[in-house]
């Protein structure tokens, strides 16, 4: 966790024990590394990906993942497939 977030192990330990809170920047970094929402890390929801992540259709989730990864060819293929299905 510390390496993924570019934090020292001692700092992560302080967060885990509640001795200090992470800044918004590090909170976002940790959420991204763990694949969860910041609200989940803050204890504001029990849904790891938040409300939107739970309601998205699988093909939309794949589209967002492709866009996040900078995979334009896959994103365009997914959009094309979605549009083709809507025409039917």
PyMOL Python script that loads the backbone (N, CA, C, O; Angstrom):
from pymol import cmd

cmd.read_pdbstr("""\
ATOM      1  N   UNK A   1       0.830  -1.186   0.000  1.00  0.00           N
ATOM      2  CA  UNK A   1       0.000   0.000   0.000  1.00  0.00           C
ATOM      3  C   UNK A   1       0.875   1.251   0.000  1.00  0.00           C
ATOM      4  O   UNK A   1       0.646   2.182  -0.772  1.00  0.00           O
ATOM      5  N   UNK A   2       1.859   1.260   0.856  1.00  0.00           N
ATOM      6  CA  UNK A   2       2.732   2.434   0.947  1.00  0.00           C
ATOM      7  C   UNK A   2       3.429   2.697  -0.390  1.00  0.00           C
ATOM      8  O   UNK A   2       3.501   3.841  -0.841  1.00  0.00           O
ATOM      9  N   UNK A   3       3.943   1.636  -1.022  1.00  0.00           N
ATOM     10  CA  UNK A   3       4.630   1.808  -2.304  1.00  0.00           C
ATOM     11  C   UNK A   3       3.675   2.279  -3.385  1.00  0.00           C
ATOM     12  O   UNK A   3       4.010   3.174  -4.161  1.00  0.00           O
ATOM     13  N   UNK A   4       2.478   1.680  -3.446  1.00  0.00           N
ATOM     14  CA  UNK A   4       1.506   2.058  -4.472  1.00  0.00           C
ATOM     15  C   UNK A   4       1.117   3.530  -4.361  1.00  0.00           C
ATOM     16  O   UNK A   4       0.868   4.186  -5.373  1.00  0.00           O
ATOM     17  N   UNK A   5       1.065   4.040  -3.154  1.00  0.00           N
ATOM     18  CA  UNK A   5       0.637   5.423  -2.922  1.00  0.00           C
ATOM     19  C   UNK A   5       1.803   6.386  -2.782  1.00  0.00           C
ATOM     20  O   UNK A   5       1.608   7.579  -2.555  1.00  0.00           O
ATOM     21  N   UNK A   6       3.013   5.867  -2.918  1.00  0.00           N
ATOM     22  CA  UNK A   6       4.229   6.664  -2.761  1.00  0.00           C
ATOM     23  C   UNK A   6       4.278   7.352  -1.407  1.00  0.00           C
ATOM     24  O   UNK A   6       4.568   8.542  -1.289  1.00  0.00           O
ATOM     25  N   UNK A   7       3.980   6.550  -0.388  1.00  0.00           N
ATOM     26  CA  UNK A   7       4.038   7.019   0.996  1.00  0.00           C
ATOM     27  C   UNK A   7       5.000   6.133   1.766  1.00  0.00           C
ATOM     28  O   UNK A   7       5.281   5.004   1.364  1.00  0.00           O
ATOM     29  N   UNK A   8       5.498   6.653   2.868  1.00  0.00           N
ATOM     30  CA  UNK A   8       6.318   5.838   3.733  1.00  0.00           C
ATOM     31  C   UNK A   8       5.445   4.897   4.565  1.00  0.00           C
ATOM     32  O   UNK A   8       4.294   5.214   4.866  1.00  0.00           O
ATOM     33  N   UNK A   9       5.991   3.754   4.927  1.00  0.00           N
ATOM     34  CA  UNK A   9       5.229   2.794   5.729  1.00  0.00           C
ATOM     35  C   UNK A   9       4.802   3.393   7.071  1.00  0.00           C
ATOM     36  O   UNK A   9       3.715   3.101   7.569  1.00  0.00           O
ATOM     37  N   UNK A  10       5.661   4.228   7.649  1.00  0.00           N
ATOM     38  CA  UNK A  10       5.324   4.851   8.931  1.00  0.00           C
ATOM     39  C   UNK A  10       4.104   5.765   8.782  1.00  0.00           C
ATOM     40  O   UNK A  10       3.260   5.832   9.676  1.00  0.00           O
ATOM     41  N   UNK A  11       4.017   6.462   7.657  1.00  0.00           N
ATOM     42  CA  UNK A  11       2.881   7.359   7.433  1.00  0.00           C
ATOM     43  C   UNK A  11       1.593   6.561   7.276  1.00  0.00           C
ATOM     44  O   UNK A  11       0.567   6.926   7.850  1.00  0.00           O
ATOM     45  N   UNK A  12       1.633   5.486   6.515  1.00  0.00           N
ATOM     46  CA  UNK A  12       0.454   4.633   6.342  1.00  0.00           C
ATOM     47  C   UNK A  12       0.030   4.056   7.697  1.00  0.00           C
ATOM     48  O   UNK A  12      -1.161   3.961   7.993  1.00  0.00           O
ATOM     49  N   UNK A  13       0.996   3.678   8.500  1.00  0.00           N
ATOM     50  CA  UNK A  13       0.718   3.154   9.837  1.00  0.00           C
ATOM     51  C   UNK A  13      -0.023   4.191  10.685  1.00  0.00           C
ATOM     52  O   UNK A  13      -0.939   3.842  11.429  1.00  0.00           O
ATOM     53  N   UNK A  14       0.367   5.456  10.578  1.00  0.00           N
ATOM     54  CA  UNK A  14      -0.313   6.533  11.317  1.00  0.00           C
ATOM     55  C   UNK A  14      -1.765   6.667  10.860  1.00  0.00           C
ATOM     56  O   UNK A  14      -2.664   6.879  11.674  1.00  0.00           O
ATOM     57  N   UNK A  15      -1.985   6.541   9.550  1.00  0.00           N
ATOM     58  CA  UNK A  15      -3.358   6.598   9.025  1.00  0.00           C
ATOM     59  C   UNK A  15      -4.177   5.430   9.566  1.00  0.00           C
ATOM     60  O   UNK A  15      -5.312   5.606  10.009  1.00  0.00           O
ATOM     61  N   UNK A  16      -3.584   4.230   9.524  1.00  0.00           N
ATOM     62  CA  UNK A  16      -4.297   3.029   9.962  1.00  0.00           C
ATOM     63  C   UNK A  16      -4.667   3.094  11.445  1.00  0.00           C
ATOM     64  O   UNK A  16      -5.734   2.626  11.842  1.00  0.00           O
ATOM     65  N   UNK A  17      -3.793   3.668  12.251  1.00  0.00           N
ATOM     66  CA  UNK A  17      -4.038   3.738  13.698  1.00  0.00           C
ATOM     67  C   UNK A  17      -4.866   4.951  14.101  1.00  0.00           C
ATOM     68  O   UNK A  17      -5.238   5.093  15.266  1.00  0.00           O
ATOM     69  N   UNK A  18      -5.157   5.830  13.136  1.00  0.00           N
ATOM     70  CA  UNK A  18      -5.967   6.999  13.428  1.00  0.00           C
ATOM     71  C   UNK A  18      -5.215   8.131  14.099  1.00  0.00           C
ATOM     72  O   UNK A  18      -5.826   9.031  14.675  1.00  0.00           O
ATOM     73  N   UNK A  19      -3.887   8.093  14.027  1.00  0.00           N
ATOM     74  CA  UNK A  19      -3.089   9.158  14.638  1.00  0.00           C
ATOM     75  C   UNK A  19      -3.108  10.438  13.806  1.00  0.00           C
ATOM     76  O   UNK A  19      -2.904  11.532  14.331  1.00  0.00           O
ATOM     77  N   UNK A  20      -3.354  10.291  12.519  1.00  0.00           N
ATOM     78  CA  UNK A  20      -3.423  11.429  11.613  1.00  0.00           C
ATOM     79  C   UNK A  20      -4.302  11.054  10.421  1.00  0.00           C
ATOM     80  O   UNK A  20      -4.529   9.876  10.147  1.00  0.00           O
ATOM     81  N   UNK A  21      -4.782  12.058   9.730  1.00  0.00           N
ATOM     82  CA  UNK A  21      -5.623  11.822   8.561  1.00  0.00           C
ATOM     83  C   UNK A  21      -4.858  12.204   7.296  1.00  0.00           C
ATOM     84  O   UNK A  21      -4.067  13.147   7.307  1.00  0.00           O
ATOM     85  N   UNK A  22      -5.094  11.469   6.200  1.00  0.00           N
ATOM     86  CA  UNK A  22      -4.422  11.820   4.950  1.00  0.00           C
ATOM     87  C   UNK A  22      -5.017  13.079   4.340  1.00  0.00           C
ATOM     88  O   UNK A  22      -6.190  13.393   4.546  1.00  0.00           O
ATOM     89  N   UNK A  23      -4.198  13.787   3.591  1.00  0.00           N
ATOM     90  CA  UNK A  23      -4.706  14.946   2.842  1.00  0.00           C
ATOM     91  C   UNK A  23      -5.648  14.436   1.756  1.00  0.00           C
ATOM     92  O   UNK A  23      -5.684  13.239   1.468  1.00  0.00           O
ATOM     93  N   UNK A  24      -6.398  15.335   1.165  1.00  0.00           N
ATOM     94  CA  UNK A  24      -7.313  14.965   0.085  1.00  0.00           C
ATOM     95  C   UNK A  24      -6.547  14.323  -1.073  1.00  0.00           C
ATOM     96  O   UNK A  24      -7.034  13.381  -1.697  1.00  0.00           O
ATOM     97  N   UNK A  25      -5.368  14.828  -1.352  1.00  0.00           N
ATOM     98  CA  UNK A  25      -4.549  14.288  -2.447  1.00  0.00           C
ATOM     99  C   UNK A  25      -4.183  12.833  -2.183  1.00  0.00           C
ATOM    100  O   UNK A  25      -4.326  11.985  -3.064  1.00  0.00           O
ATOM    101  N   UNK A  26      -3.711  12.541  -0.972  1.00  0.00           N
ATOM    102  CA  UNK A  26      -3.325  11.166  -0.650  1.00  0.00           C
ATOM    103  C   UNK A  26      -4.538  10.262  -0.492  1.00  0.00           C
ATOM    104  O   UNK A  26      -4.469   9.071  -0.796  1.00  0.00           O
ATOM    105  N   UNK A  27      -5.633  10.810  -0.026  1.00  0.00           N
ATOM    106  CA  UNK A  27      -6.863  10.025   0.077  1.00  0.00           C
ATOM    107  C   UNK A  27      -7.290   9.565  -1.315  1.00  0.00           C
ATOM    108  O   UNK A  27      -7.658   8.405  -1.504  1.00  0.00           O
ATOM    109  N   UNK A  28      -7.242  10.466  -2.278  1.00  0.00           N
ATOM    110  CA  UNK A  28      -7.593  10.120  -3.656  1.00  0.00           C
ATOM    111  C   UNK A  28      -6.618   9.092  -4.225  1.00  0.00           C
ATOM    112  O   UNK A  28      -7.027   8.171  -4.932  1.00  0.00           O
ATOM    113  N   UNK A  29      -5.341   9.246  -3.920  1.00  0.00           N
ATOM    114  CA  UNK A  29      -4.322   8.304  -4.388  1.00  0.00           C
ATOM    115  C   UNK A  29      -4.573   6.917  -3.811  1.00  0.00           C
ATOM    116  O   UNK A  29      -4.467   5.919  -4.524  1.00  0.00           O
ATOM    117  N   UNK A  30      -4.903   6.848  -2.537  1.00  0.00           N
ATOM    118  CA  UNK A  30      -5.171   5.558  -1.894  1.00  0.00           C
ATOM    119  C   UNK A  30      -6.425   4.912  -2.469  1.00  0.00           C
ATOM    120  O   UNK A  30      -6.450   3.706  -2.716  1.00  0.00           O
ATOM    121  N   UNK A  31      -7.458   5.707  -2.680  1.00  0.00           N
ATOM    122  CA  UNK A  31      -8.700   5.173  -3.241  1.00  0.00           C
ATOM    123  C   UNK A  31      -8.450   4.593  -4.624  1.00  0.00           C
ATOM    124  O   UNK A  31      -8.947   3.515  -4.950  1.00  0.00           O
ATOM    125  N   UNK A  32      -7.683   5.304  -5.431  1.00  0.00           N
ATOM    126  CA  UNK A  32      -7.380   4.813  -6.780  1.00  0.00           C
ATOM    127  C   UNK A  32      -6.569   3.527  -6.720  1.00  0.00           C
ATOM    128  O   UNK A  32      -6.848   2.584  -7.460  1.00  0.00           O
ATOM    129  N   UNK A  33      -5.569   3.478  -5.845  1.00  0.00           N
ATOM    130  CA  UNK A  33      -4.729   2.280  -5.721  1.00  0.00           C
ATOM    131  C   UNK A  33      -5.536   1.064  -5.274  1.00  0.00           C
ATOM    132  O   UNK A  33      -5.254  -0.060  -5.691  1.00  0.00           O
ATOM    133  N   UNK A  34      -6.529   1.287  -4.433  1.00  0.00           N
ATOM    134  CA  UNK A  34      -7.344   0.190  -3.911  1.00  0.00           C
ATOM    135  C   UNK A  34      -8.579  -0.093  -4.766  1.00  0.00           C
ATOM    136  O   UNK A  34      -9.258  -1.098  -4.556  1.00  0.00           O
ATOM    137  N   UNK A  35      -8.869   0.773  -5.716  1.00  0.00           N
ATOM    138  CA  UNK A  35     -10.032   0.577  -6.569  1.00  0.00           C
ATOM    139  C   UNK A  35     -11.354   0.803  -5.860  1.00  0.00           C
ATOM    140  O   UNK A  35     -12.352   0.145  -6.155  1.00  0.00           O
ATOM    141  N   UNK A  36     -11.351   1.740  -4.920  1.00  0.00           N
ATOM    142  CA  UNK A  36     -12.567   2.073  -4.174  1.00  0.00           C
ATOM    143  C   UNK A  36     -12.783   3.580  -4.211  1.00  0.00           C
ATOM    144  O   UNK A  36     -11.909   4.332  -4.640  1.00  0.00           O
ATOM    145  N   UNK A  37     -13.958   4.013  -3.757  1.00  0.00           N
ATOM    146  CA  UNK A  37     -14.235   5.447  -3.714  1.00  0.00           C
ATOM    147  C   UNK A  37     -13.643   6.066  -2.451  1.00  0.00           C
ATOM    148  O   UNK A  37     -13.383   5.372  -1.468  1.00  0.00           O
ATOM    149  N   UNK A  38     -13.438   7.369  -2.492  1.00  0.00           N
ATOM    150  CA  UNK A  38     -12.965   8.053  -1.292  1.00  0.00           C
ATOM    151  C   UNK A  38     -14.034   8.007  -0.201  1.00  0.00           C
ATOM    152  O   UNK A  38     -13.702   7.935   0.982  1.00  0.00           O
ATOM    153  N   UNK A  39     -15.303   8.048  -0.579  1.00  0.00           N
ATOM    154  CA  UNK A  39     -16.377   7.937   0.413  1.00  0.00           C
ATOM    155  C   UNK A  39     -16.288   6.616   1.167  1.00  0.00           C
ATOM    156  O   UNK A  39     -16.554   6.563   2.368  1.00  0.00           O
ATOM    157  N   UNK A  40     -15.917   5.557   0.466  1.00  0.00           N
ATOM    158  CA  UNK A  40     -15.767   4.251   1.113  1.00  0.00           C
ATOM    159  C   UNK A  40     -14.631   4.296   2.140  1.00  0.00           C
ATOM    160  O   UNK A  40     -14.774   3.795   3.255  1.00  0.00           O
ATOM    161  N   UNK A  41     -13.505   4.898   1.754  1.00  0.00           N
ATOM    162  CA  UNK A  41     -12.378   4.995   2.690  1.00  0.00           C
ATOM    163  C   UNK A  41     -12.724   5.848   3.906  1.00  0.00           C
ATOM    164  O   UNK A  41     -12.232   5.603   5.008  1.00  0.00           O
ATOM    165  N   UNK A  42     -13.569   6.844   3.696  1.00  0.00           N
ATOM    166  CA  UNK A  42     -13.955   7.724   4.804  1.00  0.00           C
ATOM    167  C   UNK A  42     -15.070   7.133   5.670  1.00  0.00           C
ATOM    168  O   UNK A  42     -15.430   7.699   6.702  1.00  0.00           O
ATOM    169  N   UNK A  43     -15.606   6.000   5.243  1.00  0.00           N
ATOM    170  CA  UNK A  43     -16.676   5.361   6.010  1.00  0.00           C
ATOM    171  C   UNK A  43     -18.041   5.977   5.767  1.00  0.00           C
ATOM    172  O   UNK A  43     -18.961   5.767   6.558  1.00  0.00           O
ATOM    173  N   UNK A  44     -18.191   6.735   4.686  1.00  0.00           N
ATOM    174  CA  UNK A  44     -19.460   7.389   4.389  1.00  0.00           C
ATOM    175  C   UNK A  44     -20.420   6.478   3.628  1.00  0.00           C
ATOM    176  O   UNK A  44     -21.615   6.761   3.543  1.00  0.00           O
ATOM    177  N   UNK A  45     -19.901   5.394   3.079  1.00  0.00           N
ATOM    178  CA  UNK A  45     -20.722   4.416   2.377  1.00  0.00           C
ATOM    179  C   UNK A  45     -20.127   3.032   2.586  1.00  0.00           C
ATOM    180  O   UNK A  45     -18.933   2.890   2.850  1.00  0.00           O
ATOM    181  N   UNK A  46     -20.961   2.029   2.467  1.00  0.00           N
ATOM    182  CA  UNK A  46     -20.457   0.665   2.555  1.00  0.00           C
ATOM    183  C   UNK A  46     -20.309   0.044   1.165  1.00  0.00           C
ATOM    184  O   UNK A  46     -20.065  -1.156   1.034  1.00  0.00           O
ATOM    185  N   UNK A  47     -20.457   0.868   0.137  1.00  0.00           N
ATOM    186  CA  UNK A  47     -20.317   0.410  -1.245  1.00  0.00           C
ATOM    187  C   UNK A  47     -18.944   0.840  -1.749  1.00  0.00           C
ATOM    188  O   UNK A  47     -18.701   2.031  -1.947  1.00  0.00           O
ATOM    189  N   UNK A  48     -18.042  -0.123  -1.957  1.00  0.00           N
ATOM    190  CA  UNK A  48     -16.661   0.214  -2.323  1.00  0.00           C
ATOM    191  C   UNK A  48     -16.512   1.109  -3.543  1.00  0.00           C
ATOM    192  O   UNK A  48     -15.620   1.957  -3.567  1.00  0.00           O
ATOM    193  N   UNK A  49     -17.347   0.951  -4.545  1.00  0.00           N
ATOM    194  CA  UNK A  49     -17.216   1.774  -5.751  1.00  0.00           C
ATOM    195  C   UNK A  49     -18.220   2.914  -5.769  1.00  0.00           C
ATOM    196  O   UNK A  49     -18.340   3.612  -6.775  1.00  0.00           O
ATOM    197  N   UNK A  50     -18.938   3.114  -4.684  1.00  0.00           N
ATOM    198  CA  UNK A  50     -19.932   4.180  -4.628  1.00  0.00           C
ATOM    199  C   UNK A  50     -21.201   3.777  -5.351  1.00  0.00           C
ATOM    200  O   UNK A  50     -21.287   2.686  -5.916  1.00  0.00           O
ATOM    201  N   UNK A  51     -22.160   4.639  -5.331  1.00  0.00           N
ATOM    202  CA  UNK A  51     -23.456   4.352  -5.948  1.00  0.00           C
ATOM    203  C   UNK A  51     -23.345   4.142  -7.450  1.00  0.00           C
ATOM    204  O   UNK A  51     -23.956   3.219  -7.989  1.00  0.00           O
ATOM    205  N   UNK A  52     -22.581   4.975  -8.129  1.00  0.00           N
ATOM    206  CA  UNK A  52     -22.461   4.879  -9.579  1.00  0.00           C
ATOM    207  C   UNK A  52     -21.847   3.552  -9.994  1.00  0.00           C
ATOM    208  O   UNK A  52     -22.313   2.920 -10.942  1.00  0.00           O
ATOM    209  N   UNK A  53     -20.823   3.133  -9.300  1.00  0.00           N
ATOM    210  CA  UNK A  53     -20.165   1.873  -9.647  1.00  0.00           C
ATOM    211  C   UNK A  53     -21.069   0.675  -9.523  1.00  0.00           C
ATOM    212  O   UNK A  53     -20.878  -0.320 -10.222  1.00  0.00           O
ATOM    213  N   UNK A  54     -22.047   0.750  -8.649  1.00  0.00           N
ATOM    214  CA  UNK A  54     -22.958  -0.370  -8.450  1.00  0.00           C
ATOM    215  C   UNK A  54     -24.100  -0.388  -9.458  1.00  0.00           C
ATOM    216  O   UNK A  54     -24.732  -1.427  -9.652  1.00  0.00           O
ATOM    217  N   UNK A  55     -24.374   0.739 -10.099  1.00  0.00           N
ATOM    218  CA  UNK A  55     -25.522   0.803 -10.991  1.00  0.00           C
ATOM    219  C   UNK A  55     -25.151   0.771 -12.465  1.00  0.00           C
ATOM    220  O   UNK A  55     -26.032   0.627 -13.312  1.00  0.00           O
ATOM    221  N   UNK A  56     -23.887   0.899 -12.788  1.00  0.00           N
ATOM    222  CA  UNK A  56     -23.474   0.894 -14.188  1.00  0.00           C
ATOM    223  C   UNK A  56     -23.632  -0.487 -14.809  1.00  0.00           C
ATOM    224  O   UNK A  56     -23.342  -1.510 -14.188  1.00  0.00           O
ATOM    225  N   UNK A  57     -24.096  -0.486 -16.045  1.00  0.00           N
ATOM    226  CA  UNK A  57     -24.145  -1.740 -16.786  1.00  0.00           C
ATOM    227  C   UNK A  57     -22.718  -2.173 -17.075  1.00  0.00           C
ATOM    228  O   UNK A  57     -21.831  -1.328 -17.198  1.00  0.00           O
ATOM    229  N   UNK A  58     -22.481  -3.471 -17.185  1.00  0.00           N
ATOM    230  CA  UNK A  58     -21.101  -3.966 -17.382  1.00  0.00           C
ATOM    231  C   UNK A  58     -20.377  -3.342 -18.572  1.00  0.00           C
ATOM    232  O   UNK A  58     -19.180  -3.066 -18.490  1.00  0.00           O
ATOM    233  N   UNK A  59     -21.096  -3.114 -19.688  1.00  0.00           N
ATOM    234  CA  UNK A  59     -20.419  -2.551 -20.850  1.00  0.00           C
ATOM    235  C   UNK A  59     -20.000  -1.101 -20.599  1.00  0.00           C
ATOM    236  O   UNK A  59     -18.994  -0.647 -21.146  1.00  0.00           O
ATOM    237  N   UNK A  60     -20.763  -0.366 -19.775  1.00  0.00           N
ATOM    238  CA  UNK A  60     -20.375   1.003 -19.436  1.00  0.00           C
ATOM    239  C   UNK A  60     -19.171   1.002 -18.498  1.00  0.00           C
ATOM    240  O   UNK A  60     -18.296   1.862 -18.603  1.00  0.00           O
ATOM    241  N   UNK A  61     -19.130   0.045 -17.590  1.00  0.00           N
ATOM    242  CA  UNK A  61     -17.973  -0.084 -16.692  1.00  0.00           C
ATOM    243  C   UNK A  61     -16.720  -0.370 -17.517  1.00  0.00           C
ATOM    244  O   UNK A  61     -15.664   0.213 -17.276  1.00  0.00           O
ATOM    245  N   UNK A  62     -16.846  -1.282 -18.502  1.00  0.00           N
ATOM    246  CA  UNK A  62     -15.702  -1.590 -19.375  1.00  0.00           C
ATOM    247  C   UNK A  62     -15.264  -0.357 -20.158  1.00  0.00           C
ATOM    248  O   UNK A  62     -14.070  -0.127 -20.348  1.00  0.00           O
ATOM    249  N   UNK A  63     -16.232   0.431 -20.611  1.00  0.00           N
ATOM    250  CA  UNK A  63     -15.916   1.655 -21.340  1.00  0.00           C
ATOM    251  C   UNK A  63     -15.128   2.623 -20.457  1.00  0.00           C
ATOM    252  O   UNK A  63     -14.110   3.170 -20.881  1.00  0.00           O
ATOM    253  N   UNK A  64     -15.599   2.827 -19.243  1.00  0.00           N
ATOM    254  CA  UNK A  64     -14.894   3.736 -18.331  1.00  0.00           C
ATOM    255  C   UNK A  64     -13.501   3.217 -18.003  1.00  0.00           C
ATOM    256  O   UNK A  64     -12.549   3.995 -17.930  1.00  0.00           O
ATOM    257  N   UNK A  65     -13.376   1.910 -17.804  1.00  0.00           N
ATOM    258  CA  UNK A  65     -12.059   1.332 -17.527  1.00  0.00           C
ATOM    259  C   UNK A  65     -11.115   1.552 -18.711  1.00  0.00           C
ATOM    260  O   UNK A  65      -9.951   1.904 -18.521  1.00  0.00           O
ATOM    261  N   UNK A  66     -11.615   1.343 -19.925  1.00  0.00           N
ATOM    262  CA  UNK A  66     -10.793   1.547 -21.117  1.00  0.00           C
ATOM    263  C   UNK A  66     -10.355   3.011 -21.221  1.00  0.00           C
ATOM    264  O   UNK A  66      -9.202   3.294 -21.547  1.00  0.00           O
ATOM    265  N   UNK A  67     -11.272   3.933 -20.946  1.00  0.00           N
ATOM    266  CA  UNK A  67     -10.926   5.355 -20.996  1.00  0.00           C
ATOM    267  C   UNK A  67      -9.901   5.714 -19.923  1.00  0.00           C
ATOM    268  O   UNK A  67      -8.966   6.470 -20.184  1.00  0.00           O
ATOM    269  N   UNK A  68     -10.075   5.172 -18.717  1.00  0.00           N
ATOM    270  CA  UNK A  68      -9.114   5.426 -17.639  1.00  0.00           C
ATOM    271  C   UNK A  68      -7.718   4.930 -17.995  1.00  0.00           C
ATOM    272  O   UNK A  68      -6.716   5.537 -17.617  1.00  0.00           O
ATOM    273  N   UNK A  69      -7.665   3.819 -18.729  1.00  0.00           N
ATOM    274  CA  UNK A  69      -6.374   3.238 -19.104  1.00  0.00           C
ATOM    275  C   UNK A  69      -5.799   3.862 -20.368  1.00  0.00           C
ATOM    276  O   UNK A  69      -4.693   3.518 -20.785  1.00  0.00           O
ATOM    277  N   UNK A  70      -6.552   4.784 -20.981  1.00  0.00           N
ATOM    278  CA  UNK A  70      -6.080   5.418 -22.203  1.00  0.00           C
ATOM    279  C   UNK A  70      -6.149   4.502 -23.413  1.00  0.00           C
ATOM    280  O   UNK A  70      -5.445   4.714 -24.400  1.00  0.00           O
ATOM    281  N   UNK A  71      -7.000   3.480 -23.336  1.00  0.00           N
ATOM    282  CA  UNK A  71      -7.152   2.498 -24.402  1.00  0.00           C
ATOM    283  C   UNK A  71      -8.258   2.941 -25.355  1.00  0.00           C
ATOM    284  O   UNK A  71      -9.376   2.428 -25.311  1.00  0.00           O
ATOM    285  N   UNK A  72      -7.929   3.901 -26.217  1.00  0.00           N
ATOM    286  CA  UNK A  72      -8.925   4.461 -27.141  1.00  0.00           C
ATOM    287  C   UNK A  72      -9.522   3.438 -28.102  1.00  0.00           C
ATOM    288  O   UNK A  72     -10.732   3.474 -28.330  1.00  0.00           O
ATOM    289  N   UNK A  73      -8.728   2.521 -28.681  1.00  0.00           N
ATOM    290  CA  UNK A  73      -9.331   1.553 -29.599  1.00  0.00           C
ATOM    291  C   UNK A  73     -10.419   0.698 -28.935  1.00  0.00           C
ATOM    292  O   UNK A  73     -11.472   0.462 -29.528  1.00  0.00           O
ATOM    293  N   UNK A  74     -10.169   0.243 -27.724  1.00  0.00           N
ATOM    294  CA  UNK A  74     -11.168  -0.556 -27.016  1.00  0.00           C
ATOM    295  C   UNK A  74     -12.381   0.292 -26.682  1.00  0.00           C
ATOM    296  O   UNK A  74     -13.515  -0.163 -26.831  1.00  0.00           O
ATOM    297  N   UNK A  75     -12.157   1.523 -26.231  1.00  0.00           N
ATOM    298  CA  UNK A  75     -13.273   2.416 -25.901  1.00  0.00           C
ATOM    299  C   UNK A  75     -14.147   2.661 -27.121  1.00  0.00           C
ATOM    300  O   UNK A  75     -15.373   2.634 -27.017  1.00  0.00           O
ATOM    301  N   UNK A  76     -13.534   2.898 -28.275  1.00  0.00           N
ATOM    302  CA  UNK A  76     -14.299   3.137 -29.495  1.00  0.00           C
ATOM    303  C   UNK A  76     -15.083   1.894 -29.922  1.00  0.00           C
ATOM    304  O   UNK A  76     -16.212   2.003 -30.400  1.00  0.00           O
ATOM    305  N   UNK A  77     -14.491   0.733 -29.751  1.00  0.00           N
ATOM    306  CA  UNK A  77     -15.192  -0.514 -30.076  1.00  0.00           C
ATOM    307  C   UNK A  77     -16.407  -0.685 -29.173  1.00  0.00           C
ATOM    308  O   UNK A  77     -17.478  -1.074 -29.639  1.00  0.00           O
ATOM    309  N   UNK A  78     -16.250  -0.399 -27.901  1.00  0.00           N
ATOM    310  CA  UNK A  78     -17.361  -0.534 -26.952  1.00  0.00           C
ATOM    311  C   UNK A  78     -18.471   0.450 -27.307  1.00  0.00           C
ATOM    312  O   UNK A  78     -19.644   0.078 -27.317  1.00  0.00           O
ATOM    313  N   UNK A  79     -18.120   1.688 -27.594  1.00  0.00           N
ATOM    314  CA  UNK A  79     -19.122   2.696 -27.976  1.00  0.00           C
ATOM    315  C   UNK A  79     -19.855   2.243 -29.236  1.00  0.00           C
ATOM    316  O   UNK A  79     -21.079   2.342 -29.321  1.00  0.00           O
ATOM    317  N   UNK A  80     -19.109   1.754 -30.198  1.00  0.00           N
ATOM    318  CA  UNK A  80     -19.711   1.282 -31.439  1.00  0.00           C
ATOM    319  C   UNK A  80     -20.694   0.141 -31.175  1.00  0.00           C
ATOM    320  O   UNK A  80     -21.788   0.113 -31.740  1.00  0.00           O
ATOM    321  N   UNK A  81     -20.301  -0.791 -30.320  1.00  0.00           N
ATOM    322  CA  UNK A  81     -21.192  -1.920 -29.979  1.00  0.00           C
ATOM    323  C   UNK A  81     -22.452  -1.439 -29.281  1.00  0.00           C
ATOM    324  O   UNK A  81     -23.546  -1.932 -29.560  1.00  0.00           O
ATOM    325  N   UNK A  82     -22.307  -0.482 -28.378  1.00  0.00           N
ATOM    326  CA  UNK A  82     -23.474   0.055 -27.652  1.00  0.00           C
ATOM    327  C   UNK A  82     -24.422   0.738 -28.622  1.00  0.00           C
ATOM    328  O   UNK A  82     -25.634   0.534 -28.558  1.00  0.00           O
ATOM    329  N   UNK A  83     -23.876   1.545 -29.515  1.00  0.00           N
ATOM    330  CA  UNK A  83     -24.714   2.234 -30.501  1.00  0.00           C
ATOM    331  C   UNK A  83     -25.414   1.257 -31.438  1.00  0.00           C
ATOM    332  O   UNK A  83     -26.576   1.446 -31.797  1.00  0.00           O
ATOM    333  N   UNK A  84     -24.698   0.219 -31.823  1.00  0.00           N
ATOM    334  CA  UNK A  84     -25.285  -0.803 -32.693  1.00  0.00           C
ATOM    335  C   UNK A  84     -26.455  -1.509 -31.995  1.00  0.00           C
ATOM    336  O   UNK A  84     -27.479  -1.787 -32.619  1.00  0.00           O
ATOM    337  N   UNK A  85     -26.298  -1.790 -30.715  1.00  0.00           N
ATOM    338  CA  UNK A  85     -27.367  -2.450 -29.947  1.00  0.00           C
ATOM    339  C   UNK A  85     -28.577  -1.543 -29.779  1.00  0.00           C
ATOM    340  O   UNK A  85     -29.711  -2.022 -29.752  1.00  0.00           O
ATOM    341  N   UNK A  86     -28.350  -0.244 -29.667  1.00  0.00           N
ATOM    342  CA  UNK A  86     -29.451   0.699 -29.488  1.00  0.00           C
ATOM    343  C   UNK A  86     -30.286   0.846 -30.753  1.00  0.00           C
ATOM    344  O   UNK A  86     -31.473   1.162 -30.681  1.00  0.00           O
ATOM    345  N   UNK A  87     -29.677   0.619 -31.906  1.00  0.00           N
ATOM    346  CA  UNK A  87     -30.411   0.721 -33.168  1.00  0.00           C
ATOM    347  C   UNK A  87     -31.362  -0.435 -33.392  1.00  0.00           C
ATOM    348  O   UNK A  87     -32.297  -0.323 -34.184  1.00  0.00           O
ATOM    349  N   UNK A  88     -31.139  -1.543 -32.706  1.00  0.00           N
ATOM    350  CA  UNK A  88     -31.973  -2.737 -32.902  1.00  0.00           C
ATOM    351  C   UNK A  88     -33.332  -2.586 -32.302  1.00  0.00           C
ATOM    352  O   UNK A  88     -34.148  -3.503 -32.383  1.00  0.00           O
TER     353      UNK A  88
END
""", "prot")
cmd.dss("prot")
cmd.show_as("cartoon", "prot")
cmd.util.cbc("prot")
cmd.orient("prot")
